[in-house]
Amino acid sequence: MAEDTVKVMKAIIASLQRDLHAHKERMEKILLKQNEQRKQLNEAKEQVLEMADLKREYEMVVAENELLKRELEQYRMRHNSSTGLSHLL
């Protein structure tokens, strides 16, 4: 009877070891996937920051362009009024 109990206990232990090994493999796969997703998320965050920087830079260039347009228009108006050509505008 003791031998039967030992066999049953060994079978239970072997089953638990297989289950534990399978669980460990699943967890390792999950961790690898999480690490890959974390890497992708960090890359996406970097791209968002780059896009935000580009947007700010674009907005600054547009604002500078508008300022230059106004300055050019003022220059033309001053130049034309000083040369008597204001009627051509």
SULBEL-V712117 format. One record per residue. RES is the residue in one small letter. SS is DSSP state (h for helix, s for strand, l for the rest). D_LAST is the distance of its C-alpha to the last C-alpha in whole Angstrom. Layout:
BEGIN
RES;SS;D_LAST
RES;SS;D_LAST
END
This chain:
BEGIN
m;l;114
a;h;112
e;h;111
d;h;109
t;h;107
v;h;106
k;h;105
v;h;103
m;h;102
k;h;101
a;h;99
i;h;97
i;h;96
a;h;95
s;h;93
l;h;91
q;h;91
r;h;89
d;h;87
l;h;86
h;h;85
a;h;83
h;h;81
k;h;80
e;h;79
r;h;77
m;h;76
e;h;75
k;h;73
i;h;71
l;h;70
l;h;69
k;h;67
q;h;65
n;h;65
e;h;63
q;h;61
r;h;60
k;h;59
q;h;56
l;h;55
n;h;55
e;h;53
a;h;51
k;h;50
e;h;49
q;h;46
v;h;45
l;h;45
e;h;43
m;h;41
a;h;40
d;h;39
l;h;37
k;h;35
r;h;35
e;h;33
y;h;31
e;h;30
m;h;29
v;h;27
v;h;25
a;h;25
e;h;24
n;h;21
e;h;19
l;h;20
l;h;18
k;h;15
r;h;15
e;h;16
l;h;13
e;h;10
q;h;12
y;h;12
r;h;9
m;h;8
r;h;11
h;h;11
n;h;8
s;h;10
s;h;13
t;h;12
g;l;11
l;l;8
s;h;6
h;h;6
l;h;4
l;l;0
END
